[in-house]
Amino acid sequence: MRRLSKRNSEEADVDVTSFINLVIVLVPVLLMGMVLSRITVLDLKLPDIAVNSAAPQTEPPAQLELIVRANYFDINYPAGINLKRLNKTAAGNYDYANLTLHLQEIKRQLGEKGIEKRDIYLLSEKNVDYQTLVQVMDTVRSYRTVVATSVVNAELFPEVSLGDAPPEGEQTLALPPATGAQ
């Protein structure tokens, strides 16, 4: 005797709604994660080294220096000649707003004299933390201003060179003794 078995020739439906829900949630989360993991790189310029150091200098080079100390900023222009000292605020924070204003004024005065200055030497003490250096670099590179009803970043001194600050109380540039007929 032959057994007749009725086999179900219909296939079962696959339920993919839970998988689609997972993809709908996962795609935006992954896209947001890509935007948040952006890396920013700051371009630094190495200080110029004089090739012929045997030739005596009669005047300091026209270098703009910002010395970052534990309690204040010193702005020097030309190198070694102090223009302004900006102490920390009463709250114990560096005064980035006044630093920006003074650098804007220096940029304006140099522009009036026909000097196009784009570089700055950032000299810091060894105990200055990394976040402070990054904030100072951001501050000296550009400032926010309003131009034609839109906020833009205006350029200050985008070519930043890093170095060690001289010991406190010393000038950053020692001039050689004057030579010549007397």
C-alpha positions as CSV (number, residue, x, y, z in Angstrom):
1,M,0.0,0.0,0.0
2,R,1.1,3.2,-0.9
3,R,1.0,5.9,1.6
4,L,-0.1,9.2,0.4
5,S,1.3,11.9,2.4
6,K,0.4,15.3,1.6
7,R,3.4,17.4,1.7
8,N,3.1,21.1,2.0
9,S,4.5,22.6,-1.1
10,E,4.2,26.1,0.3
11,E,7.3,27.6,1.8
12,A,7.1,29.5,5.1
13,D,7.4,33.3,4.8
14,V,10.5,34.9,6.3
15,D,9.8,37.7,8.7
16,V,12.3,40.5,8.0
17,T,10.6,43.4,9.8
18,S,12.9,43.1,12.8
19,F,16.0,43.2,10.6
20,I,14.7,46.2,8.7
21,N,14.0,48.0,12.0
22,L,17.6,47.3,13.1
23,V,19.0,48.7,9.9
24,I,16.8,51.8,10.1
25,V,18.2,52.5,13.6
26,L,21.8,51.4,12.9
27,V,22.5,53.5,9.8
28,P,21.8,57.0,11.4
29,V,23.8,56.0,14.5
30,L,26.8,55.0,12.3
31,L,26.6,58.1,10.3
32,M,26.5,60.3,13.4
33,G,29.6,58.5,14.7
34,M,31.5,59.2,11.6
35,V,30.9,63.0,11.9
36,L,31.9,63.0,15.6
37,S,35.2,61.2,15.0
38,R,36.7,63.9,12.8
39,I,40.4,64.7,13.4
40,T,41.7,68.2,13.2
41,V,45.4,68.8,12.4
42,L,47.1,72.1,13.1
43,D,49.9,73.1,10.7
44,L,53.0,74.4,12.5
45,K,55.9,76.2,11.0
46,L,59.5,75.5,12.2
47,P,61.3,78.6,13.3
48,D,63.7,80.1,10.7
49,I,67.4,79.4,11.6
50,A,69.9,81.9,10.4
51,V,72.4,80.2,8.0
52,N,75.1,82.8,8.6
53,S,75.2,83.3,12.4
54,A,78.7,84.8,12.3
55,A,77.3,88.1,11.0
56,P,76.4,90.4,13.9
57,Q,72.9,91.7,14.1
58,T,72.5,95.4,14.8
59,E,68.8,95.3,15.5
60,P,66.4,92.6,16.7
61,P,64.5,90.7,14.0
62,A,60.9,91.8,13.5
63,Q,59.5,88.7,15.1
64,L,56.2,88.7,17.0
65,E,56.4,86.6,20.1
66,L,53.8,85.4,22.5
67,I,55.2,84.0,25.7
68,V,52.8,81.8,27.7
69,R,53.7,81.7,31.4
70,A,51.9,80.1,34.3
71,N,50.2,83.4,35.3
72,Y,50.3,85.6,32.3
73,F,50.9,86.2,28.6
74,D,53.7,88.5,27.3
75,I,53.5,89.9,23.8
76,N,56.8,91.0,22.4
77,Y,57.5,92.8,19.1
78,P,60.1,92.9,17.9
79,A,61.6,89.9,19.6
80,G,62.6,90.6,23.2
81,I,60.8,94.0,23.5
82,N,57.7,93.7,25.6
83,L,54.6,95.3,24.3
84,K,52.0,94.1,26.7
85,R,51.5,91.7,29.6
86,L,48.1,90.1,30.1
87,N,47.6,88.6,33.6
88,K,45.1,85.9,34.3
89,T,41.6,86.9,35.2
90,A,40.2,87.0,38.7
91,A,38.8,83.6,38.1
92,G,42.2,82.2,37.4
93,N,41.8,81.7,33.6
94,Y,43.9,83.1,30.8
95,D,42.4,86.3,29.2
96,Y,41.9,85.1,25.6
97,A,39.5,87.9,24.8
98,N,42.1,90.6,25.6
99,L,44.8,88.6,23.8
100,T,42.7,88.6,20.7
101,L,42.0,92.4,20.9
102,H,45.7,93.2,21.4
103,L,46.8,90.9,18.5
104,Q,44.1,92.6,16.3
105,E,45.6,96.0,17.2
106,I,49.1,94.8,16.4
107,K,47.9,93.4,13.0
108,R,46.2,96.7,12.3
109,Q,49.2,98.8,13.2
110,L,51.5,96.6,11.1
111,G,49.2,96.9,8.2
112,E,49.2,100.7,8.4
113,K,53.0,100.6,8.2
114,G,52.8,98.3,5.1
115,I,54.1,95.2,6.9
116,E,52.2,92.0,6.1
117,K,52.9,89.8,9.1
118,R,51.5,86.2,9.1
119,D,53.9,84.4,11.5
120,I,54.1,84.4,15.3
121,Y,56.4,82.6,17.7
122,L,54.6,80.9,20.6
123,L,57.0,80.3,23.4
124,S,55.7,78.4,26.5
125,E,57.0,77.3,29.8
126,K,57.3,73.6,30.5
127,N,54.5,73.5,33.0
128,V,51.8,74.9,30.5
129,D,49.3,72.2,29.7
130,Y,48.4,71.0,26.3
131,Q,44.9,72.3,26.2
132,T,46.1,75.8,27.0
133,L,48.6,75.7,24.1
134,V,45.8,74.5,21.7
135,Q,43.5,77.4,22.8
136,V,46.3,79.9,22.4
137,M,47.1,78.6,18.9
138,D,43.4,78.9,18.0
139,T,43.3,82.4,19.4
140,V,46.4,83.7,17.5
141,R,45.4,82.1,14.2
142,S,42.1,83.9,13.7
143,Y,39.2,85.8,15.4
144,R,35.5,85.8,14.8
145,T,34.0,89.0,13.3
146,V,30.8,90.1,11.5
147,V,31.1,90.9,7.8
148,A,28.0,91.7,5.8
149,T,25.6,90.2,8.4
150,S,27.5,86.9,8.6
151,V,30.0,85.7,11.2
152,V,33.4,84.8,9.7
153,N,36.9,83.9,10.9
154,A,39.3,86.7,10.1
155,E,43.0,85.9,9.9
156,L,45.5,87.1,12.5
157,F,48.7,85.1,12.5
158,P,48.1,81.7,10.9
159,E,51.8,80.6,10.7
160,V,52.5,79.4,14.3
161,S,56.0,78.4,15.4
162,L,56.5,76.7,18.8
163,G,59.4,77.1,21.2
164,D,60.5,77.1,24.8
165,A,60.1,80.3,26.8
166,P,63.2,81.8,28.2
167,P,63.6,81.8,32.0
168,E,61.5,84.5,33.6
169,G,63.2,87.8,33.8
170,E,65.4,87.3,30.7
171,Q,64.8,88.8,27.4
172,T,64.1,86.4,24.5
173,L,66.8,88.0,22.4
174,A,70.3,88.9,23.5
175,L,71.8,91.5,21.2
176,P,75.6,91.3,20.5
177,P,77.7,94.2,21.7
178,A,77.9,97.1,19.4
179,T,81.0,97.2,17.2
180,G,82.3,100.0,15.2
181,A,84.6,103.1,15.4
182,Q,84.1,105.4,18.4
